Amino acid sequence: MNTKERGDLAVGQAINFFIKNGYEVCLPIGDKRDYDFVVEKNGKLEKVQVKYAGLYERSKTCKVGLRITGGNQSYSYAKKYKNDSFDLLFVYTEKGEIYVIPWKKLEIRNELSIETKKYKMYKF
């Protein structure tokens, strides 16, 4: 799978996860926000950013980049998320694992080794 297909897989898994857990999922029009969608449960709205964590062969662990990337053949960029960009980080790993982490709980804002003991409490 290419990068876009992995992202689509992760978004599908995220929507499925939240619906199965009693959330209403609200999808924005366009791709210009720092979040992928909004969930609502019991009157509380939360912005969700979805990421796919790929498996790194050397370490045999899944890692996810925490930045916005884009561009074309002659120009590319990477931008860090702000503290208020979204509320929840949903991570779907290449191993099929799901993590839902409150964004404000994360101190690391570049690349995350998701399978460490530190994030085990956020695994579903």
C-alpha positions in Angstrom: 0.0 0.0 0.0 1.1 3.5 -0.7 1.0 6.3 1.9 -2.5 7.6 0.9 -3.9 4.0 1.0 -2.5 3.5 4.5 -4.0 6.8 5.6 -7.4 5.8 4.2 -7.2 2.5 6.0 -6.5 4.2 9.3 -9.4 6.7 8.8 -11.7 3.8 8.1 -10.6 2.0 11.2 -11.0 5.2 13.2 -14.6 5.8 12.0 -15.4 2.2 12.7 -13.9 2.4 16.2 -15.8 5.5 17.3 -19.1 4.4 15.9 -18.8 1.0 17.6 -18.1 2.9 20.8 -21.2 5.0 20.7 -19.9 8.2 19.1 -21.5 10.2 16.4 -18.8 10.9 13.7 -19.0 14.2 11.8 -16.9 14.5 8.7 -15.7 18.0 7.5 -15.8 19.0 3.9 -12.3 19.4 2.4 -8.9 18.6 3.7 -7.8 22.0 5.1 -8.0 21.3 8.8 -5.5 19.9 11.3 -8.0 17.2 12.2 -9.7 14.5 10.2 -13.1 14.5 11.8 -15.1 15.4 14.9 -16.7 12.9 17.3 -19.6 13.6 19.6 -20.8 11.7 22.6 -23.0 12.9 25.5 -22.9 16.4 24.1 -19.1 16.6 24.1 -17.4 17.4 20.8 -13.7 16.3 20.2 -11.5 16.8 17.1 -9.7 13.7 16.0 -6.5 13.4 14.0 -5.9 9.9 12.5 -2.4 8.5 11.8 -1.1 5.2 10.5 2.0 3.8 12.3 4.2 1.8 9.9 6.4 -1.1 11.0 10.1 -0.4 10.9 12.0 -3.5 10.0 15.2 -2.7 12.0 13.4 -2.2 15.3 10.3 -4.4 14.6 8.3 -1.6 16.2 5.6 0.7 14.8 6.3 4.4 14.6 4.1 7.3 13.5 5.1 10.8 12.3 3.3 13.6 14.1 3.4 16.3 11.5 1.5 17.6 8.4 3.4 16.8 5.2 2.7 17.7 1.6 4.0 19.2 -1.5 4.8 18.0 -5.1 7.8 16.9 -7.1 9.6 20.1 -6.7 8.5 21.2 -3.3 7.7 19.5 0.0 7.0 20.6 3.6 6.5 19.3 7.1 4.6 21.3 9.7 4.2 20.5 13.4 0.7 20.4 15.0 -0.2 23.1 17.6 -1.4 22.3 21.1 -5.0 23.0 20.1 -4.9 21.4 16.6 -7.1 18.5 17.8 -8.2 16.7 21.0 -7.6 13.0 20.2 -4.8 11.2 18.3 -6.1 8.0 16.8 -3.3 5.7 15.7 -3.8 2.5 13.7 -0.7 0.4 13.4 0.5 -1.9 10.7 0.1 -4.7 13.2 -3.6 -3.9 13.5 -3.5 -2.3 16.9 -5.5 0.8 17.9 -4.4 3.6 20.2 -6.5 6.7 21.2 -4.4 9.3 23.0 -5.4 12.7 24.3 -3.2 15.1 22.3 -2.5 17.3 25.4 -1.0 14.2 27.1 1.7 13.8 24.5 5.0 15.6 25.1 6.7 14.2 21.9 5.5 16.1 18.9 7.7 14.8 16.1 7.8 11.0 15.8 6.2 8.5 18.2 7.2 4.9 18.9 3.7 3.8 19.7 4.4 0.4 21.2 6.3 1.6 24.3 5.1 0.9 27.8 4.3 4.6 28.1 1.4 4.4 25.6 0.1 0.9 26.6 -2.8 2.5 28.7 -4.2 4.1 25.4 -4.3 0.8 23.5 -7.7 -0.8 22.7 
